[in-house]
Amino acid sequence: MTLICDINLAAASKKLLLPHSATVKVYLIQLSTYQRQPLLGYYQMGKLCLSDYGVIITDEWVRSAANRKGIELDQWLVTPDTIQGILFVQMTFSPRFGQPLVGNSLSQKPWLLSSFIASFKAAAAKRVNLRRNQPGQPVWQRNYQEHLITEARALTKLREHLSEATGQPNQRGSA
């Protein structure tokens, strides 16, 4: 089993949809620990027990999203060596030209997403390394995986998949 958390989707969607000035992209993100070390927790009797580092990571995941305008968490999942999450990313457009303010194409990954991931990884690594008294040690793999979700049906299937990963289908926990 894994830890799965859900932020109120309806509130997130209403908060992000700004008429004529923005649109929302939905991404599935996966970050892995350095060398896939089971740093975030362990399984005991079929249930995930978060380590101190796992608690730090989950706290920083929620905190980072709350502090970043234009990023909203949907459902997310922690395993001993990964954190996965569905993120809503606000894309802001120039009112004069109808073009994204950053980047030149709607198909490009938004700068806001890259910035969010980089700042989350840095803040989480710093807190974990302070806790384990090993400053500067790698916590995360260099890259991360992302997948743009373009259809409501695909989003529903991903949510179901994340729920099933807990061993308790269609049940969502809260942070």
TAKAGI-V704566 format. One record per pair of residues at least 4 apart in sequence whose C-alpha atoms are under 7 Angstrom apart, sorted by the first residue. I is the first residue (numbers start at 1). J is the second residue. D is the distance in Angstrom with one decimal. If there is no record, write none. Layout:
BEGIN
i	j	d
I	J	D
I	J	D
END
This chain:
BEGIN
i	j	d
1	46	5.7
1	47	4.7
1	48	5.5
1	165	6.6
1	166	4.5
1	167	5.6
2	47	6.6
2	48	5.2
2	77	6.8
2	78	6.0
2	79	5.5
2	165	6.6
2	166	4.9
3	48	6.6
3	77	5.6
3	78	5.2
3	79	6.9
3	166	6.7
4	76	5.5
4	77	4.3
4	78	6.5
4	166	6.8
4	172	6.5
4	173	5.9
5	75	5.5
5	76	5.2
5	77	6.4
5	172	6.2
5	173	4.8
5	174	4.6
5	175	5.5
6	74	5.6
6	75	4.2
6	76	6.4
6	172	6.1
6	173	6.1
6	174	5.3
7	73	6.2
7	74	5.2
7	75	6.4
7	174	6.8
8	12	6.4
9	13	6.0
9	74	6.0
10	14	6.2
11	15	6.0
12	16	6.2
12	72	6.1
13	17	6.2
16	24	6.9
16	70	6.9
16	90	6.3
17	22	6.7
17	23	6.3
17	24	6.8
18	22	5.4
21	92	6.0
21	93	5.6
21	95	6.5
22	90	6.5
22	91	5.3
22	92	4.4
22	93	5.8
23	90	5.9
23	91	5.2
23	92	6.7
24	88	6.2
24	89	5.5
24	90	4.5
24	91	5.8
25	88	5.8
25	89	5.2
25	90	6.5
26	86	6.9
26	87	5.7
26	88	4.6
26	89	6.2
26	148	6.0
26	149	5.3
27	86	5.6
27	87	5.2
27	88	6.6
27	146	6.4
27	147	5.4
27	148	4.6
27	149	5.5
28	85	5.7
28	86	4.5
28	87	6.4
28	146	5.5
28	147	5.1
28	148	6.5
29	84	5.5
29	85	5.3
29	86	6.3
29	145	5.7
29	146	4.5
29	147	6.6
30	82	6.8
30	83	5.8
30	84	4.3
30	85	6.6
30	144	5.9
30	145	5.0
30	146	6.5
31	82	5.5
31	83	5.4
31	84	6.4
31	144	5.0
31	145	6.6
32	36	6.1
32	81	5.7
32	82	4.4
32	83	6.7
32	140	5.9
32	141	5.8
33	37	5.9
33	81	5.3
33	82	6.1
33	139	5.6
33	140	4.2
33	141	5.5
34	138	6.2
34	139	5.2
34	140	4.4
34	141	4.5
35	141	6.8
36	81	5.4
37	81	5.8
38	42	6.9
38	80	4.5
38	81	4.6
39	53	6.6
39	54	7.0
39	80	6.0
39	81	6.0
40	50	5.8
40	51	5.4
40	53	5.5
40	54	3.8
40	79	6.9
40	80	4.6
40	81	6.0
41	48	6.6
41	49	5.4
41	50	4.1
41	51	4.4
41	54	5.9
41	80	4.5
42	48	5.7
42	49	5.4
42	50	6.6
42	80	5.6
43	47	5.3
43	48	4.5
43	49	6.0
44	48	6.4
44	49	6.8
50	54	5.0
50	55	6.1
51	55	6.3
52	56	6.3
53	57	6.1
53	128	5.7
54	58	6.2
55	59	6.1
56	60	6.1
56	124	7.0
56	128	6.7
57	61	6.0
57	124	5.7
58	62	6.4
59	63	6.1
60	64	5.7
60	120	6.9
60	124	5.9
61	65	6.4
61	120	6.7
62	66	6.1
63	67	6.2
64	68	6.2
64	120	5.9
65	71	5.8
65	72	6.1
65	73	6.6
70	89	5.7
70	90	4.7
71	87	6.7
71	88	5.7
71	89	4.9
71	90	6.5
72	87	5.8
72	88	5.0
72	89	6.7
73	86	6.3
73	87	4.9
73	88	6.4
74	86	5.2
74	87	5.8
75	85	5.9
75	86	5.6
75	159	6.9
76	84	5.5
76	85	3.9
76	86	6.1
77	83	5.7
77	84	5.1
77	85	6.2
77	162	6.8
78	82	5.9
78	83	4.5
78	84	6.5
79	83	6.4
89	113	6.8
91	100	6.9
92	100	5.9
92	101	6.2
93	98	5.6
93	99	5.2
93	100	4.3
93	101	5.3
94	98	5.2
94	99	5.5
94	100	6.2
94	101	5.7
100	104	6.5
102	111	6.8
103	108	6.9
110	114	7.0
111	115	6.1
112	116	6.0
113	117	6.3
114	118	6.1
115	119	6.1
116	120	6.0
117	121	6.0
118	122	6.2
119	123	6.0
120	124	5.9
121	125	5.9
122	126	6.1
123	127	6.3
124	128	6.1
125	129	5.9
125	139	5.6
126	130	6.1
127	131	6.2
128	132	6.2
129	133	5.7
129	134	5.0
129	135	5.1
129	136	7.0
129	137	6.7
130	134	6.4
130	135	6.2
149	154	6.6
149	155	6.4
151	155	6.5
152	156	6.2
153	157	6.3
154	158	6.2
155	159	6.2
156	160	6.2
157	161	6.1
158	162	6.1
159	163	6.1
160	164	6.0
160	170	6.4
161	165	6.2
163	168	6.6
163	169	5.2
163	170	5.4
163	171	6.1
163	172	6.5
164	168	5.8
164	169	4.4
164	170	6.9
END
